[in-house]
Amino acid sequence: MIINDISTKKYFFWFSVILILLFTFLEPAGTSEASFGIRLLIWTLQISFLVPLLILFHMGLQQSLFFDRLNDWLKILLSGLLGCLFFLPFSMGIDYAMGLDDWSQVESFVQVQEIIFEEIGGVFAPVLLTWAGMNAPRILQLNFSSPTLSEPAETAKPDVTIDKPADPTSQSKGEFITKFAKLIGTDIIYMMSELHYVRVVTSKGETLVLHNLKDAITQLPSEYSGIQTHRSYWAASKHIESMKEKNGQTSLVLSIGKTIPVSRRKLAEVKALLATQPERS
């Protein structure tokens, strides 16, 4: 299976499972004296808390215009550092509960500081390296090209652009496009939000970009006409074939046969867009 075909949620879930097993068997300093069962419990608790925490902080930071302008690696560093700060008390609590930190001989604030600084040294570097390692395959777009879709013929662009957010900054249009143009081209069919990534599907394939969907739509050049059909989906107007309803759920059928959901809040706008487009045979 191509890594790109794995959803982001499954990717981070299985990566977390691998990390739990890896750290359990490697017996890193601090847990080497614990039994296998205790090590497994410790690392399950820590990784199960840490990974969602890092993802949530990254998604939160993506709402900032300043964060959006940073290099992808700086984004990972910043969300990693913030995640480490909030993870530190949890990590110390687990170590204390499992008897890995000896507080019985602590009699002064200086000794408390020593334990805290030791914990910082044992948390920050490994967490930042792990967070970077988890995201590296996607940032570097390793094996994320799936050139299985056929290139459609040139299609005239509709005159109407609906639900295109205004750009409140001087940020150059097309910055988002450059992150995948060489890999899968620029004929975007649809985009889908996956945690702190956006899955971009074009007529040449698909890839994942470290971005949020709102900013991705904002940064599309003006010639891109489309609509956000759902909080997690955007579709290009020229690739919308039809709309269908089933079991009370409305969806759009795209030129590649893919169906994407239409939320009730967006239904009127989608219908308005389809009304402006010529009938498709």
N, C-alpha and C positions, 0 to 999 in steps of 0.2 A: 504494500500500500504506500502511495506517495504521501509524505508527511503533510503536504498541503491539503490533502483530503480530510485530515483529522480536524474536527472542530476545535476551537481554542479551549473550550471547557474540558474536553477529553484530553487534549494535549497537556494542559497543566495538571490535570488529575493524575495521569499516568506518570508524568515527570515527578510529581510529588511522591507517588508510591515508590518509584525507583530511588529517590533521595532517602526516604525512610529506611528502605532495605540496605542501601549503601552505607549510611551512617551507622546503622545497627551492627552490620558485619565488620566495618572498619574499626569500630571501638575507638573513636577519637578521644583525646585527652578530656578528662572530666567525667566520662561515662565508662571508661575502660574497666573500672573495678565493679561495676554493676553487673547483675546477671543478664542473660540474653533477653528474658522477658521484660525486665525493667528497662533495658536499653530500647527495646522495641516500643514500649509504652511511651518513654520519654520522647523519642524522635517522632512518633506518630502524633503526639500532642503538639510538639513544637512546629513541625512542618505543616500540620493541618491548620494551625493558627496563623503561621507566618505567611504562607503563599497567598491565601485569600486577603490577608492584611495588605500585602504589597500591591496586589491587583487593585484593591479598593482605593488605596492611596494614589496609585497612578491614575485611575479613572477620575478621582477627585481633582488632581492637579491638572488634568486635561481640560478642565473648565476655565483655566487661566490662560489669557492671551500671551503672557510672558512665557509660560511653560510651553505653549504651542509653538513658539518660535525657536525653541532650543533644538540642538542636534539630538538625534535619537538616543545616543549613548549618554548624553548629559541628562536626558529625561529619565533614563533608567537609573543613573547615579542619584539623582535628586529624589525620586520616589523610593529608591532603596535606602537612602540615608534617613528619610522621614519614617519609613517602615521600621528601620532598626531602632529608632528612638522609642517608638511605641511598643515594639516587641521586647525590648530589654527588661521592663518590669515583669512581663509574663515569663520570660526565660528564667529570670532570677527566682520567681515564685515556684516554677517547676523544679529547679535545682534544689531549692530549700525543702520543698515537699518530699522530694525523693532522697533527701539526705546527702546531696552531692556537695553542698556548701555548708561548712561548719561555722555556725554563728554562735556556738556555745562559748567560745573564747573571746568574742568581740566585747571589748570594754570601752572603746573610745570611738569618736567620729573618724579618726584617722584610719582605724582598722576597717570601718564601714566603707570608707573611700577606696581602700585597697581592694576590697571584694568587688565593689562596683567597677573600678577601672579594669580589674582582671576580667570581669564579665564583658565589659565593652570590647576589650581586646579579643575575647573569644567569640564575640557575636558579629561585630561590624564587618570585619574582613571576609569571613566565610559567607555571611548573608549577602553582601554586595557581589561577591564572586558567583554565588549560586544564582542570584537574581539576573545577573548579566548572562550567565550561562544558559539559563532557561529561555531568555529572550533572544539570544544571539542567532539561532538558526532562522528566526523570523525576521530579525532586523537585516541580516545578511542575505535573506531570501534564498537560503540553501535548499535545493530540490523543491522549490515552490512553484516551478513553472509547469503548467499542464496544457501544452499546446495541442489540445485535441479538438478544439472547436474550429469550425470552418469560418473563413473570413467572409462576411456577407458583402453583397454588392453595395456600392455607394447609395445612400438613401438621403433624400432631401430632408433638411432639418426643419422641423416645425417652426412657425413664427412665434409660438407662445412658449414662455418659460414660466412654469407655475411653482410656487413654494421654493423659490430660490432666495435664500437669506441674503440680506444686504451685507456687504463687507464693511464693518465699522472701522477697520484699520487700513493702513497703507501697505499691508502685506501683499506682495506681488501675487497675482493670479497665476495659477499653473504650478506653484511650488509643490503642491501635493502630487500632481501628475508626474513630475520628474522622478518621484520615488519608485515608479514602476514602469514608466514608458518604454525603456529599453528592453525590459523583460517580457512584457505582455502587450505592448502597444497601448494606444490611447482610446480605442473605440470601446468605451465603457458601456456594458449592458446593465449591470446593477451593482450596488454596493450594499454590504451587510455588516452591521456592528457585531463584533465578537469580543466581549469584555473590553480590554484596552486596545484592541486592534480593529481595523476595518478590512473585511475581505472584499477585494476588488475583482470583479469578473469582467473580462473583455472578450472580444471575438477571437482572441489568440490564446486565452488561458486565464488563470487566476493567481492571485498572490495575496499576502497579508501585509498590511502597512500599519506601523505603530502610530495610530492616529485615532481621534474619535470622529464619529460620523458627521456630527454637526459642523466641525471645522473642515472636514473633507468636502462637504457640499459647498461651504462658503468659499473654499479655495479653488473650486472648479472655474476654468475660464468661461467667459460670457457666452461662448458659442455652444456650451453644453446645456441642452434643454432637458429637463426632467422633473421629477416630483418625488418627494419623500412620502412614501405610502404608509409608513409605520415608523415608530420611533427607532426601529432598528434596520429599516430598509430604504433605499433610494433606487429609482429605476430611470433609465434614459428613455425619453419620449419615443424616439424612433425605434426602440426595441420592444415596445409594448404592443402585443398582438391583440389581446382581448381581455375582457373582465368576466369572471364567472363567480357564481355564488353556490355554496354547498354547505348544508347544515348550519345556515346562518352566518357563515364565514365568507367574506368577500376576498377574492385574490385576483392578481393580474397574471396573465400568461405571457411570457416573454418570448422573444424570437428564437431562443435556444430550447424552448419547451419547459423551462423552469417556471414555477409558480411562486409568487411572493405575496405575503398577506397585505391586506388593506385594512387599516384600523377604522373604526366607526367615525372617529374624529376627522379622518382624512378622506372619507368616502365622497363627500360632496366635491372636493377639489379634484379628486381623481376622475370623477364623472365629467366635470367641467373640462378637464384636459382631453379626455377621450372624445368629447363632443367637437373639439376643434380639429381633430385629426381625421384624415381621409379614411374611408372604408378600406379595410384590408381584405384581399381575396383569400 
